[in-house]
Amino acid sequence: MRDRSTGYPRNAWYALAASAEIGATPFGTRALDTPVVLYRAGDGTVVALGDRDAHRPYPLSLGRVDGDTIVSGYSGFAYDRTGACVRVPSQAPVPYGARVPSYPVREEGDLVWVWLGEPSLAERRPPVPVPWLRDPSWETFGGQWETAAGVGLLHDNFADITHVAVVDPVISPPVLAGVAPALEVELTETTVHFHRDWPAAPLPEWQAKISGASATASYPQREEGAFLAPGLWADRWDVFVPADEGGTQTFRFTHAVTPVDDRHTRHLWRVSRNFAPGAEASDALRPIFESYYLKVREILETMQQVIDRDGYGEDVNVAADLAALQVRKILRRLLADEG
């Protein structure tokens, strides 16, 4: 049997939306096969509740926000930020036990993270910090969409960049065309960090053009990746440009992945850089990275279709798969711990 885990841990933080998406209008979404509605209360705090009126099976996200409460667009039941029903229009007393689920929420970086597992564990396991997403010294752009593939396929993809040169030669650094150096992997109980140092090579044409670095000189380069949580990857690529030529150029790649269900995953991605400041460079870079990530989405959706049709088969793994195999082990253990 293939070394694969199915399902996804619930006791983890998942990014359900970008911060900019949440305001005084209810935002309905789905995560871990659970309907969730998000909105901002009067003090700006994000609230996450179950997206189903306790009175009848009608989404609260089709209602309205009234101060700190959300009001059903069908029954008129009003719920506070704890999920308790506080007002019923047809009678004075509120029915005993009328409430909807309430979920812990944190904003970290420019993302809204929600904990859909055991609530008592959320305070002890805060979201992983991603300060570069708000740090003005880093230029950041990104996007998001739903991929019709299970989250495990996305984890496998992020753990190995050697496929980039095959999938999209335009975005690929020339160094990826050679044999990959050995991957160094460091593990904890819940994380996987890895890196490899690549030999000196030229920059891709698009990067040299945008950054102003030499298009013909060769520079040592380093790849780093980190599986930080079931819903978060944070990777980076360093090009060691000498200080008199502008200094090290670094990309940071943030991937927040949230299972919608077993076969669909929400993917919020961000690309940050410490060079070529300004909107003009971001406008030039965005279509390059977006095109690549869309190609990856199409490939992963094809893989899911093959699995749905033919089931899991025997994969042939290579040295570059070491990090992915370790991530799979961690996810299996987290699932086992949840029973």
Backbone torsions as a table, in degrees:
resi	resn	phi	psi	omega
1	MET	NA	149.2	178.7
2	ARG	-68.8	143.1	-179.3
3	ASP	-77.8	81.5	-175.8
4	ARG	-134.2	145.2	170.8
5	SER	-103.3	147.5	175.1
6	THR	-115.4	156.8	-175.9
7	GLY	83.5	-168.7	-176.5
8	TYR	-157.2	144.6	177.8
9	PRO	-64.6	141.2	175.2
10	ARG	-93.9	-27.9	-178.7
11	ASN	-83.2	72.7	-178.4
12	ALA	-161.5	160.0	175.5
13	TRP	-89.2	133.3	177.4
14	TYR	-127.4	141.2	178.4
15	ALA	-82.3	115.2	-178.4
16	LEU	-95.9	-15.2	-178.6
17	ALA	-168.6	164.6	168.1
18	ALA	-80.5	147.6	-178.7
19	SER	-54.8	-38.5	-176.4
20	ALA	-66.3	-18.5	-178.8
21	GLU	-79.6	-17.3	-172.1
22	ILE	-102.7	123.4	178.7
23	GLY	-146.6	-143.3	-176.9
24	ALA	-85.7	0.3	174.3
25	THR	-100.4	129.7	-178.9
26	PRO	-56.5	138.0	-179.3
27	PHE	-117.0	107.4	-179.6
28	GLY	-92.5	137.9	179.3
29	THR	-151.9	-176.2	-179.9
30	ARG	-142.4	137.0	179.2
31	ALA	-150.5	139.5	-179.2
32	LEU	52.6	38.8	179.8
33	ASP	59.9	31.5	-177.9
34	THR	-128.3	130.4	176.2
35	PRO	-77.4	132.0	-177.4
36	VAL	-133.8	139.7	172.4
37	VAL	-117.2	136.1	179.2
38	LEU	-117.3	144.9	172.7
39	TYR	-160.1	164.0	176.7
40	ARG	-99.7	128.9	175.0
41	ALA	-74.4	178.1	-175.7
42	GLY	-58.5	-29.8	-179.7
43	ASP	-89.2	5.9	178.7
44	GLY	91.4	-6.6	179.3
45	THR	-70.9	137.8	177.3
46	VAL	-81.0	133.9	178.6
47	VAL	-112.9	139.2	176.9
48	ALA	-125.6	120.9	-179.4
49	LEU	-129.4	162.9	171.3
50	GLY	-63.7	133.4	-173.9
51	ASP	-90.3	60.4	177.2
52	ARG	-156.9	120.4	179.1
53	ASP	-57.8	136.3	178.9
54	ALA	-68.3	-22.0	-177.3
55	HIS	-78.2	-48.2	-179.8
56	ARG	-146.3	161.3	-176.0
57	PRO	-73.9	71.3	-178.7
58	TYR	-129.0	132.2	-176.4
59	PRO	-64.9	132.4	173.1
60	LEU	-66.0	-25.1	180.0
61	SER	-65.4	-12.5	175.6
62	LEU	-93.8	7.3	177.6
63	GLY	-98.0	-144.1	-177.2
64	ARG	-142.9	158.3	176.1
65	VAL	-96.4	132.7	179.2
66	ASP	-128.3	94.2	-176.8
67	GLY	66.8	-116.6	178.7
68	ASP	-93.0	-3.0	-175.2
69	THR	-109.6	161.9	172.2
70	ILE	-118.9	135.2	-171.6
71	VAL	-114.4	128.0	178.5
72	SER	-62.1	135.9	178.1
73	GLY	-79.1	0.3	177.9
74	TYR	-113.3	-57.0	-174.5
75	SER	-89.7	-22.4	-174.0
76	GLY	81.9	-0.5	175.1
77	PHE	-57.9	136.1	178.9
78	ALA	-113.0	134.5	-176.5
79	TYR	-120.9	138.1	177.4
80	ASP	-86.6	-175.8	-173.8
81	ARG	-69.0	-14.1	175.7
82	THR	-87.3	-5.8	-177.5
83	GLY	93.1	-4.7	-179.6
84	ALA	-76.2	136.8	174.3
85	CYS	-73.4	127.9	-176.4
86	VAL	-116.6	-6.8	-179.3
87	ARG	-158.6	136.3	175.4
88	VAL	-127.5	124.0	-173.1
89	PRO	-68.7	-23.2	-173.0
90	SER	-90.2	-6.6	-179.8
91	GLN	-159.6	160.1	-178.5
92	ALA	-75.0	-50.9	-179.1
93	PRO	-75.3	142.0	175.5
94	VAL	-84.3	131.7	179.7
95	PRO	-54.0	136.5	-179.4
96	TYR	-59.7	132.2	176.3
97	GLY	78.6	6.7	-179.9
98	ALA	-73.3	111.9	-178.9
99	ARG	-164.2	167.7	173.7
100	VAL	-125.9	160.7	179.7
101	PRO	-61.8	145.9	174.4
102	SER	-121.6	140.7	-173.8
103	TYR	-123.8	141.6	175.1
104	PRO	-60.5	142.3	-178.1
105	VAL	-133.1	142.4	171.7
106	ARG	-139.7	144.8	169.6
107	GLU	-104.0	123.8	-179.5
108	GLU	-138.1	131.1	-170.8
109	GLY	66.3	-133.7	174.9
110	ASP	-112.3	30.0	-175.7
111	LEU	-122.3	153.3	176.6
112	VAL	-104.2	117.1	-177.2
113	TRP	-104.4	135.4	-178.2
114	VAL	-127.2	140.7	179.1
115	TRP	-105.7	114.3	-176.9
116	LEU	-103.2	4.4	-179.8
117	GLY	-93.1	-149.7	-179.9
118	GLU	-64.3	115.9	-172.8
119	PRO	-59.7	-33.7	-176.2
120	SER	-65.1	-18.1	-178.7
121	LEU	-87.8	-15.9	-171.6
122	ALA	-63.1	-42.7	-177.4
123	GLU	-65.1	-30.8	-178.0
124	ARG	-81.7	-11.7	-178.3
125	ARG	-130.9	74.1	-177.8
126	PRO	-65.1	159.4	177.0
127	PRO	-60.1	150.3	178.4
128	VAL	-68.5	130.1	179.8
129	PRO	-64.4	140.1	174.0
130	VAL	-132.4	63.3	-170.2
131	PRO	-62.3	-25.7	-177.5
132	TRP	-64.6	-19.1	179.9
133	LEU	-70.9	-19.6	177.5
134	ARG	-116.1	-6.0	-177.6
135	ASP	-72.8	121.5	-178.0
136	PRO	-64.9	-15.2	177.7
137	SER	-78.0	-7.6	175.2
138	TRP	-113.0	130.7	173.3
139	GLU	-87.6	128.8	-174.1
140	THR	-132.3	138.1	168.8
141	PHE	-139.8	169.8	-179.6
142	GLY	-178.5	-167.2	-179.6
143	GLY	-164.1	-173.7	-180.0
144	GLN	-163.2	153.8	176.4
145	TRP	-169.1	175.7	175.6
146	GLU	-104.1	133.3	177.6
147	THR	-105.3	128.7	-179.5
148	ALA	-80.9	64.1	179.7
149	ALA	-155.4	150.4	178.0
150	GLY	-65.5	152.5	-174.3
151	VAL	-62.8	-27.8	179.1
152	GLY	-60.7	-34.4	178.2
153	LEU	-67.5	-35.1	176.5
154	LEU	-68.5	-40.4	177.8
155	HIS	-60.8	-44.8	178.6
156	ASP	-58.6	-41.5	-177.2
157	ASN	-65.3	-45.3	-177.2
158	PHE	-67.9	-21.5	-176.4
159	ALA	-80.8	-5.9	-176.2
160	ASP	-146.3	114.4	-179.2
161	ILE	-96.6	1.0	-176.4
162	THR	-66.7	-15.4	178.1
163	HIS	-79.0	-11.8	-173.0
164	VAL	-59.7	-42.5	-177.8
165	ALA	-63.7	-26.0	178.9
166	VAL	-83.1	-44.1	-174.9
167	VAL	-71.4	-41.7	-174.1
168	ASP	-148.8	86.3	-179.1
169	PRO	-60.5	-22.4	-178.6
170	VAL	-66.8	-46.8	-177.2
171	ILE	-79.4	-21.5	-171.6
172	SER	-67.8	131.2	169.6
173	PRO	-62.0	140.9	-179.3
174	PRO	-54.0	-28.6	-177.7
175	VAL	-61.8	-27.2	-177.8
176	LEU	-70.2	-12.3	-179.8
177	ALA	-73.5	-15.5	-179.5
178	GLY	-93.2	-175.0	177.5
179	VAL	-71.8	131.0	-176.2
180	ALA	-71.5	134.4	173.2
181	PRO	-63.8	167.0	-179.6
182	ALA	-60.7	142.2	179.2
183	LEU	-91.5	125.0	176.5
184	GLU	-94.8	124.5	-173.7
185	VAL	-121.3	132.9	175.6
186	GLU	-120.8	135.6	-174.0
187	LEU	-122.2	147.1	160.7
188	THR	-122.3	-173.3	179.5
189	GLU	-63.2	-27.9	-172.9
190	THR	-128.8	1.3	-177.2
191	THR	-133.2	157.8	174.0
192	VAL	-131.8	120.3	174.0
193	HIS	-114.3	139.7	179.2
194	PHE	-146.8	157.5	176.7
195	HIS	-156.4	159.9	170.3
196	ARG	-149.6	145.8	178.7
197	ASP	-102.0	123.8	-178.3
198	TRP	-96.1	149.7	178.3
199	PRO	-67.9	163.6	179.9
200	ALA	-58.8	136.9	-179.0
201	ALA	-157.2	160.2	177.6
202	PRO	-67.3	162.0	172.8
203	LEU	-77.4	154.8	169.3
204	PRO	-60.6	151.7	-174.4
205	GLU	-55.9	-41.5	-177.1
206	TRP	-66.6	-35.2	-179.0
207	GLN	-73.0	-41.3	178.6
208	ALA	-61.9	-40.3	-178.6
209	LYS	-65.4	-43.8	-176.4
210	ILE	-75.1	-36.7	-174.3
211	SER	-87.4	-19.4	-177.8
212	GLY	84.5	3.1	177.3
213	ALA	-75.2	167.2	-179.3
214	SER	-63.7	137.4	177.9
215	ALA	-86.2	-9.7	-176.7
216	THR	-114.7	-21.8	-179.6
217	ALA	-71.6	154.8	178.0
218	SER	-105.9	139.3	-177.4
219	TYR	-130.9	138.9	172.2
220	PRO	-62.8	149.1	-175.5
221	GLN	-139.9	151.5	-179.2
222	ARG	-134.0	135.9	175.3
223	GLU	-107.2	133.3	173.6
224	GLU	-132.2	141.7	177.2
225	GLY	-138.8	153.5	-179.6
226	ALA	-150.2	120.1	166.4
227	PHE	-87.6	106.4	-171.6
228	LEU	-99.2	-21.9	-178.5
229	ALA	-168.1	163.6	178.9
230	PRO	-56.4	-21.3	-179.8
231	GLY	-111.7	13.0	-172.4
232	LEU	-148.8	129.2	167.7
233	TRP	-118.7	142.5	174.3
234	ALA	-137.4	113.3	-175.4
235	ASP	-120.6	166.7	176.3
236	ARG	-152.2	156.8	176.3
237	TRP	-134.8	118.4	-179.4
238	ASP	-105.2	133.2	170.6
239	VAL	-115.3	117.1	-171.4
240	PHE	-86.0	79.8	177.4
241	VAL	-82.2	134.0	179.1
242	PRO	-57.5	152.6	-176.8
243	ALA	-58.6	-36.6	-178.2
244	ASP	-74.4	-5.1	175.0
245	GLU	-111.0	11.0	176.9
246	GLY	118.5	-14.7	177.3
247	GLY	87.0	173.4	-175.3
248	THR	-57.3	132.4	176.2
249	GLN	-102.7	124.2	-175.6
250	THR	-126.0	131.2	166.3
251	PHE	-102.5	138.7	170.0
252	ARG	-118.4	130.5	-177.0
253	PHE	-116.1	121.7	-179.5
254	THR	-112.5	125.7	179.4
255	HIS	-125.4	110.2	174.5
256	ALA	-99.8	118.9	-176.0
257	VAL	-119.8	128.2	-177.6
258	THR	-126.6	118.2	176.2
259	PRO	-64.1	125.3	170.4
260	VAL	-80.7	-45.9	172.0
261	ASP	-156.9	-165.9	-175.1
262	ASP	-65.0	-19.9	-173.7
263	ARG	-124.7	11.0	179.5
264	HIS	-142.3	139.6	-176.9
265	THR	-136.7	131.4	173.5
266	ARG	-84.0	130.7	-176.5
267	HIS	-122.7	111.7	173.3
268	LEU	-105.6	118.3	-176.1
269	TRP	-119.9	146.8	178.2
270	ARG	-136.1	140.7	174.3
271	VAL	-118.8	119.6	179.9
272	SER	-116.1	151.6	-179.7
273	ARG	-147.0	156.4	179.8
274	ASN	-110.0	19.1	-178.6
275	PHE	-140.6	171.0	178.5
276	ALA	47.4	63.6	-178.8
277	PRO	-67.5	157.1	173.3
278	GLY	113.1	157.1	-177.1
279	ALA	-67.3	-31.2	-178.1
280	GLU	-61.4	-44.6	178.7
281	ALA	-66.8	-40.5	178.5
282	SER	-62.1	-40.3	179.7
283	ASP	-64.9	-31.2	178.6
284	ALA	-77.7	-34.1	-176.8
285	LEU	-80.1	-34.8	-173.1
286	ARG	-53.5	-51.5	-177.9
287	PRO	-64.8	-27.4	178.6
288	ILE	-65.8	-48.7	-178.2
289	PHE	-74.8	-38.5	179.6
290	GLU	-62.3	-40.5	178.0
291	SER	-61.0	-42.9	179.4
292	TYR	-64.5	-48.0	-177.8
293	TYR	-65.0	-32.3	176.0
294	LEU	-68.3	-36.3	175.4
295	LYS	-63.6	-41.7	177.8
296	VAL	-63.2	-42.9	178.8
297	ARG	-57.2	-45.4	-179.4
298	GLU	-61.7	-40.5	179.3
299	ILE	-65.0	-45.5	-178.6
300	LEU	-65.9	-36.0	177.3
301	GLU	-66.5	-35.3	175.2
302	THR	-65.5	-41.5	177.0
303	MET	-59.0	-43.4	179.7
304	GLN	-62.9	-38.6	177.6
305	GLN	-62.9	-40.1	177.7
306	VAL	-64.3	-43.4	179.3
307	ILE	-63.6	-44.0	179.6
308	ASP	-60.9	-35.8	-176.6
309	ARG	-82.8	-43.1	-170.0
310	ASP	-115.9	-6.4	-178.8
311	GLY	81.5	177.2	177.6
312	TYR	-76.1	137.2	177.5
313	GLY	-112.4	-168.0	177.5
314	GLU	-90.0	115.1	177.8
315	ASP	-86.6	148.4	171.2
316	VAL	-99.5	114.1	-178.2
317	ASN	-96.8	151.8	178.1
318	VAL	-124.4	179.3	-175.5
319	ALA	-59.2	-33.7	-178.4
320	ALA	-67.6	-11.7	-179.3
321	ASP	-88.7	3.1	-173.8
322	LEU	-57.6	-45.8	-178.6
323	ALA	-64.8	-41.6	-179.6
324	ALA	-61.6	-39.9	180.0
325	LEU	-66.1	-35.7	177.9
326	GLN	-69.7	-38.0	176.8
327	VAL	-61.7	-43.1	178.6
328	ARG	-58.7	-40.8	179.8
329	LYS	-63.2	-43.2	179.5
330	ILE	-61.8	-45.2	-179.0
331	LEU	-64.4	-38.9	176.9
332	ARG	-62.4	-41.0	-179.0
333	ARG	-68.1	-40.5	178.4
334	LEU	-62.9	-40.1	177.5
335	LEU	-65.1	-41.7	179.3
336	ALA	-64.1	-38.6	-179.4
337	ASP	-64.4	-30.2	178.8
338	GLU	-83.4	-6.2	178.2
339	GLY	76.7	NA	NA
